[in-house]
Amino acid sequence: MVAVFLLVSMRGNSQDVEPRRWSHLPIGPNFIGCAYAYSEGTITFNLVLRIEDGKFDLNSVAAKYIYSFELLGKSARFDLLQTYQSGTWSGLLNGERASVERDGWADTALRFAVNLYGAPPLKEQEFINYRKASHCETIVGAGLVVQLPTGEYFDDRLINLGTSRYAFTPPSLALFTTAGNGRPNSRLPRVITRTTTSFSAANNLKAMCI
């Protein structure tokens, strides 16, 4: 069992607190990690919502479980990520200052990834010897992320921690080289799509109400 604890400070709207998600891992061990992230930024809404000067401050605490295993002669991994978030959103609603707070669970994320080239499936001692002997390696990996609708969600509110729907990130392909420590040095860009929720105009006007 391996435990990892991280402290992350972020600005903007990124909520990804998963470092080294393509790293070469030994097969068999279970990994548990915890991370904290702070985010702040501005939000631009559709003019029909009559919300201006939108801002947010968000604290996120994430717990992650990783299991690495061999699949058809390739190294693969399964990830489970669960985040608890607490934040404040503020802005001008119809010209008046308003704010709302949210505290609760975000959506659960499941990820499956497999290394198609490089990063062979090795147990602990074999893995250590391989990494010591490997000065540079090219790895090609593919992954799929599934988001489960487990987060806090209110049908009549715009600001939510969950999405109330299943979401699938299209399979992503990563290509990168590693140094002798197995950490990625570079990778090709990959495309990630996200789904958003639609709201009626009447519900949107309640967005900043508690």
Summary of the structure (lengths in Angstrom):
residues: 210
radius of gyration: 20.3
end to end distance: 42.3
largest distance: 64.5
contacts: 605
relative contact order: 0.17
helix: 8%
strand: 53%
